[in-house]
């Protein structure tokens, strides 16, 4: 309290005392639960003033003391934070310089100052993860999560360790925690998508993919995710077919065609369903109509296998001839017809068809290989050797492969999904 305040207080007391000398009246004061006393009025006023002043002085003292304590604590906290920031800057510099041991030492110094400093725990976990010390990394990340249960960085880091170490089920549980906290977290949703793909949980993926499509950030992402949705629908149908759930498979494939009429694997899937149901004639008719829609060599190849298996190669020949009459310059169709003649041991027709191919614009080693075999069967060894020589000089695969239009991967066998880039409906017969 300042000197002016004390002087002011003394003046008040003198004024009260002066009034007390002129006022000798007595009042009765009863103490609660006690006796009654006679007290001069001015004494009572003076006593009240003193008590009030004492209370004010006490409150001021408490306020000033608290202010001093808060200031001391703030200075201590600022000093501690400055030290932590110094350690953290040192740790980051060490991490950027690939000095992991120095970084770990600085981060542990931080935890000595503040055992609940989650950033330090996360950085220690990152260092351990980078060095494939998965158990230690998981421990640091788990400690950070325990301190801050809704810390998405800690949860995502835990998931990364669990997935890397092969604990996919545990990783899925962590992802569910993240999605419960933030249902629009695309990072968690994509990670869940990847794990479910590994586990081939196509039914779950279909539901998840609908959510991802709704959260797409732009048209490009939406188109990519919609393509994946088609792929998952196909995989669901294929898995159903393999498990003997024919009705589910057929429904999935037909739904696919409603979603995208150009999705070739769905056509082959429906044909396979028909064959499985003992309806090969229905499958053949369906594939013929499908070829009219897509003009795909893959459908022709499947149709060829199916017609030969049921003993109707003549029907296939008529189909090829009709198709060629519509497109007489289709060298790819000629090649497939020539191969069919070769397969059926129709040597003269095969040679005539393959010789009609303009090899200046359409060249494949298998054309010359097949022609070489045909001339060999005719005992025209010179012609056969010449065809084999041309085939050997061409820098292309010796057989007609299936080629992915997305990444260029080639495969001797067709698949609804490319094993290289993971895309669906991208394989084409490279005739």
C-alpha positions in Angstrom: 0.0 0.0 0.0 1.4 3.4 -0.9 2.1 6.4 1.4 -0.8 8.3 0.1 -3.2 5.5 0.9 -1.8 5.2 4.4 -2.1 9.0 4.9 -5.6 8.9 3.6 -6.5 6.1 6.0 -5.0 8.0 9.0 -7.1 11.1 8.1 -10.2 9.0 8.1 -9.3 7.6 11.5 -8.8 11.2 12.9 -12.1 12.3 11.5 -13.8 9.3 13.1 -12.0 10.0 16.4 -13.1 13.6 16.3 -16.7 12.6 15.7 -16.4 10.1 18.5 -15.4 12.8 21.0 -18.5 14.7 20.2 -20.8 11.6 20.2 -20.9 9.7 23.5 -24.0 7.6 22.6 -23.9 3.9 23.5 -25.3 1.0 21.5 -25.9 -2.6 22.4 -24.0 -5.2 20.5 -25.0 -8.8 20.8 -22.5 -11.4 19.9 -24.1 -14.4 18.1 -24.7 -17.2 20.5 -23.0 -15.0 23.2 -23.5 -12.0 25.5 -24.7 -8.5 24.9 -22.3 -5.6 25.3 -22.6 -1.8 25.5 -20.3 -0.1 23.0 -19.8 3.5 22.1 -21.0 4.3 18.6 -17.7 5.8 17.5 -15.8 2.7 18.8 -18.1 0.4 16.8 -17.6 2.5 13.7 -13.8 2.6 14.3 -13.7 -1.1 14.9 -15.7 -1.8 11.6 -13.3 0.5 9.7 -10.2 -1.3 11.1 -11.7 -4.7 10.3 -12.6 -3.6 6.8 -9.1 -2.2 6.2 -7.6 -5.4 7.5 -9.7 -7.4 5.1 -8.7 -5.2 2.2 -5.0 -5.4 3.2 -5.3 -9.2 3.4 -6.9 -9.4 -0.1 -4.2 -7.1 -1.5 -1.5 -9.1 0.1 -2.9 -12.4 -1.3 -3.3 -10.8 -4.8 0.3 -9.5 -4.8 1.6 -12.8 -3.5 -0.2 -14.7 -6.2 1.1 -12.3 -8.8 4.6 -12.9 -7.6 4.2 -16.6 -7.6 2.6 -16.6 -11.1 5.4 -14.5 -12.4 8.0 -16.9 -11.0 6.2 -19.9 -12.5 5.8 -18.1 -15.8 9.6 -17.3 -15.9 10.3 -20.9 -14.9 8.0 -22.3 -17.6 9.4 -19.9 -20.2 12.9 -21.0 -19.3 11.9 -24.6 -19.5 10.2 -24.1 -22.9 13.2 -22.2 -24.2 15.4 -25.2 -23.2 13.0 -27.6 -24.8 12.9 -25.6 -28.1 16.7 -25.6 -28.0 16.8 -29.3 -27.7 14.1 -29.8 -30.3 16.0 -27.6 -32.8 19.1 -29.6 -32.2 17.2 -32.8 -32.7 15.7 -31.7 -36.0 19.1 -30.5 -37.3 20.5 -33.9 -36.4 17.6 -35.7 -38.1 18.2 -33.7 -41.3 21.9 -34.5 -41.1 21.2 -38.3 -40.6 22.8 -38.2 -37.1 20.3 -40.4 -35.4 22.2 -40.9 -32.2 22.6 -37.1 -31.6 18.9 -36.7 -32.4 17.8 -39.4 -30.0 20.0 -37.8 -27.2 18.4 -34.4 -27.8 14.9 -35.8 -27.8 15.5 -37.8 -24.6 16.7 -34.6 -23.0 13.4 -33.0 -23.9 11.5 -35.9 -22.2 13.6 -35.3 -19.1 12.3 -31.8 -19.0 8.8 -32.7 -20.0 7.9 -36.5 -19.9 4.6 -35.8 -21.8 6.1 -33.9 -24.8 4.4 -36.0 -27.5 6.4 -34.4 -30.4 9.6 -35.8 -29.0 8.0 -39.2 -28.6 6.8 -39.1 -32.2 10.2 -38.1 -33.6 11.9 -40.9 -31.5 9.3 -43.3 -33.0 10.1 -42.1 -36.5 13.8 -42.7 -36.0 13.2 -46.2 -34.7 10.8 -46.9 -37.6 13.3 -45.7 -40.2 15.9 -48.1 -38.7 13.3 -51.0 -38.8 13.2 -51.1 -35.0 9.5 -51.7 -35.1 8.9 -52.7 -31.5 10.7 -49.6 -30.2 8.8 -47.4 -32.7 5.5 -48.8 -31.7 6.3 -48.2 -28.0 7.1 -44.5 -28.6 4.0 -44.0 -30.8 1.8 -45.8 -28.2 3.1 -43.6 -25.4 2.2 -40.5 -27.5 -1.3 -41.9 -28.1 -1.8 -42.7 -24.4 -1.0 -39.1 -23.5 -3.1 -37.7 -26.3 -5.7 -40.3 -27.4 -7.0 -38.2 -30.3 -3.6 -37.5 -31.7 -4.1 -38.5 -35.3 -0.3 -38.4 -36.1 0.4 -40.9 -33.3 -2.4 -43.2 -34.5 -1.4 -43.1 -38.1 2.2 -43.8 -37.1 1.1 -46.8 -35.1 -0.9 -48.1 -38.0 2.2 -47.7 -40.3 4.3 -49.8 -38.0 1.7 -52.5 -37.5 1.1 -52.7 -41.3 4.8 -52.8 -42.0 5.4 -55.6 -39.5 2.5 -57.6 -41.0 -0.1 -57.1 -38.3 -2.9 -56.1 -40.6 -5.7 -56.9 -38.3 -4.3 -54.6 -35.5 -3.6 -51.9 -38.1 -7.3 -52.1 -39.2 -8.3 -51.5 -35.6 -6.2 -48.4 -35.4 -7.6 -47.1 -38.6 -11.1 -47.6 -37.2 -10.1 -45.5 -34.2 -9.0 -42.7 -36.6 -12.1 -42.9 -38.7 -14.2 -42.7 -35.5 -12.4 -39.5 -34.6 -12.4 -38.1 -38.1 -14.8 -39.9 -40.5 -13.5 -37.7 -43.4 -9.9 -38.6 -43.0 -9.0 -39.7 -46.5 -5.5 -40.9 -45.5 -7.0 -43.4 -43.1 -9.7 -44.4 -45.6 -7.1 -45.1 -48.3 -4.9 -47.1 -45.9 -8.0 -49.1 -44.9 -8.7 -49.7 -48.6 -5.2 -51.0 -49.2 -5.4 -53.5 -46.3 -8.8 -54.7 -47.3 -7.5 -55.3 -50.8 -4.7 -57.4 -49.4 -7.2 -59.4 -47.4 -9.5 -59.6 -50.5 -12.5 -58.3 -48.5 -14.4 -57.2 -51.6 -17.8 -56.8 -49.9 -16.3 -54.5 -47.3 -14.4 -52.6 -50.0 -17.6 -51.9 -51.9 -19.1 -50.1 -48.9 -15.9 -48.3 -48.1 -15.4 -47.1 -51.7 -18.8 -45.4 -51.7 -17.6 -43.2 -48.8 -14.3 -42.5 -50.5 -16.1 -41.4 -53.8 -18.2 -38.9 -51.8 -15.1 -37.4 -50.3 -13.2 -37.0 -53.6 -11.4 -33.7 -53.8 -11.7 -33.2 -57.6 -13.0 -34.8 -60.7 -9.7 -36.7 -61.4 -9.8 -38.3 -58.0 -13.5 -39.1 -58.3 -12.9 -40.8 -61.7 -10.0 -42.9 -60.3 -12.1 -44.0 -57.3 -15.1 -44.8 -59.4 -12.9 -47.1 -61.6 -11.7 -48.8 -58.4 -15.3 -49.3 -57.4 -16.0 -51.1 -60.7 -12.9 -53.2 -60.0 -14.0 -54.2 -56.6 -17.5 -55.1 -57.9 -15.8 -57.3 -60.5 -13.6 -59.0 -57.8 -16.6 -59.5 -55.7 -18.4 -61.3 -58.6 -15.3 -63.3 -59.4 -14.8 -64.4 -55.8 -18.5 -65.3 -55.6 -18.1 -67.4 -58.7 -15.1 -69.2 -57.3 -17.0 -69.9 -54.1 -19.9 -71.4 -56.0 -22.2 -68.5 -55.2 -23.5 -68.3 -58.8 -26.4 -66.0 -58.3 -24.3 -63.4 -56.5 -21.7 -63.6 -59.2 -24.2 -63.1 -62.0 -25.9 -60.2 -60.2 -22.5 -58.5 -59.6 -21.4 -58.9 -63.3 -24.7 -57.7 -64.7 -24.7 -54.7 -62.3 -21.3 -53.9 -63.6 -22.5 -53.7 -67.1 -25.2 -51.3 -66.1 -22.6 -49.2 -64.4 -20.1 -49.4 -67.4 -21.1 -51.1 -70.6 -17.5 -51.2 -71.7 -16.2 -53.2 -68.8 -14.9 -56.2 -70.7 -14.2 -58.6 -67.7 -17.9 -58.4 -66.7 -18.8 -59.9 -70.2 -16.4 -62.8 -69.7 -17.7 -63.2 -66.1 -21.3 -63.6 -67.3 -20.2 -66.1 -70.0 -18.4 -68.1 -67.3 -21.5 -68.1 -65.1 -23.5 -69.5 -68.1 -20.9 -72.2 -68.7 -20.9 -73.1 -65.0 -24.7 -73.3 -65.1 -24.4 -75.8 -67.9 -25.5 -73.4 -70.6 -22.6 -73.2 -73.1 -25.0 -72.3 -76.0 -26.2 -69.3 -74.0 -22.6 -68.3 -73.3 -21.7 -68.6 -77.0 -24.7 -66.5 -78.1 -23.9 -63.9 -75.4 -20.2 -63.6 -76.5 -21.2 -63.2 -80.1 -23.5 -60.3 -79.2 -20.8 -58.9 -76.9 -18.3 -58.9 -79.7 -20.8 -56.9 -81.8 -20.8 -54.4 -78.9 -17.1 -54.2 -78.0 -15.2 -55.7 -81.0 -12.7 -57.1 -78.6 -10.1 -59.7 -79.7 -10.2 -61.1 -76.1 -13.9 -62.0 -76.6 -13.0 -63.6 -79.9 -10.3 -65.7 -78.1 -12.7 -66.8 -75.4 -15.4 -67.6 -78.1 -12.8 -69.6 -80.0 -11.9 -71.7 -77.0 -15.6 -72.2 -76.2 -16.7 -73.2 -79.7 -13.8 -75.7 -80.1 -14.6 -77.2 -76.7 -18.2 -77.9 -77.7 -17.1 -79.2 -81.1 -18.3 -76.3 -83.3 -15.3 -74.8 -85.0 -17.3 -74.4 -88.2 -19.5 -71.9 -86.5 -16.5 -70.0 -85.4 -15.1 -70.0 -88.9 -18.4 -68.6 -90.2 -18.2 -65.9 -87.5 -14.7 -64.9 -88.5 -15.6 -64.8 -92.2 -18.6 -62.7 -91.6 -16.5 -60.3 -89.5 -13.9 -60.1 -92.2 -16.5 -59.4 -94.9 -17.4 -56.3 -92.9 -13.8 -55.3 -92.4 -11.7 -56.9 -95.1 -8.6 -54.9 -94.2 -8.6 -56.0 -90.6 -5.2 -57.6 -90.3 -5.7 -58.6 -86.7 -8.8 -60.5 -87.6 -7.0 -62.2 -90.5 -4.2 -63.2 -88.1 -6.7 -64.8 -85.7 -8.5 -66.6 -88.5 -5.2 -67.8 -89.8 -4.3 -69.1 -86.4 -7.6 -70.9 -86.1 -7.1 -72.6 -89.5 -3.6 -73.7 -88.2 -5.2 -74.9 -85.0 -7.7 -77.0 -87.1 -5.0 -78.3 -89.4 -6.5 -76.5 -92.4 -3.0 -75.8 -93.8 -3.9 -74.3 -97.2 -6.6 -72.0 -95.8 -4.2 -70.9 -93.0 -1.4 -70.1 -95.5 -3.7 -68.2 -97.8 -5.2 -66.1 -94.9 -1.8 -65.4 -93.4 -0.2 -64.5 -96.7 -3.0 -61.9 -97.2 -1.8 -60.0 -94.2 0.2 -56.8 -95.1 3.3 -57.4 -92.9 4.6 -53.9 -93.7 1.9 -52.4 -91.4 1.1 -55.4 -89.3 4.1 -57.5 -88.2 4.4 -60.0 -85.4 6.9 -62.9 -85.0 4.1 -65.4 -84.5 2.8 -64.7 -88.0 6.0 -65.9 -89.5 6.4 -68.7 -86.9 3.0 -70.1 -87.8 3.7 -69.7 -91.5 7.0 -71.5 -91.0 5.2 -74.4 -89.3 2.7 -74.5 -92.1 5.4 -74.7 -94.8 7.2 -77.3 -92.8 4.1 -79.5 -92.9 4.1 -79.0 -96.6 7.7 -80.1 -96.7 8.7 -76.7 -98.2 11.7 -76.5 -95.9 13.3 -73.5 -97.7 10.1 -71.4 -97.3 9.8 -72.6 -93.7 13.4 -71.6 -92.8 12.9 -68.2 -94.4 9.8 -67.5 -92.3 11.6 -68.7 -89.1 14.5 -66.4 -89.9 12.2 -63.4 -90.2 10.5 -64.3 -87.0 13.9 -64.5 -85.2 14.9 -61.1 -86.4 11.8 -59.3 -85.2 12.2 -57.7 -81.7 8.8 -58.6 -80.5 7.4 -61.4 -78.3 7.2 -64.7 -80.2 3.6 -65.2 -79.0 0.7 -62.9 -79.0 0.5 -61.5 -75.4 -2.1 -59.7 -73.4 -0.9 -56.2 -72.9 -2.0 -53.7 -70.3 -3.1 -50.4 -71.9 -2.3 -48.5 -68.6 1.3 -49.6 -67.9 2.4 -51.7 -70.9 2.9 -55.0 -68.9 2.6 -58.1 -71.0 1.3 -61.5 -69.9 0.7 -64.8 -71.6 -2.6 -65.1 -69.7 -5.6 -62.8 -69.5 -6.7 -61.4 -66.2 -9.4 -58.9 -65.2 -6.8 -56.9 -63.3 -3.2 -56.0 -64.3 -0.7 -57.4 -61.7 1.7 -54.5 -62.5 -0.3 -51.4 -62.0 -3.4 -52.8 -60.3 -5.8 -51.4 -62.9 -8.9 -53.3 -64.1 -10.2 -53.7 -67.6 -6.9 -52.7 -69.2 -5.7 -56.0 -70.8 -6.0 -56.3 -74.5 -5.0 -59.1 -76.8 -2.0 -57.5 -78.7 -2.7 -58.9 -82.1 
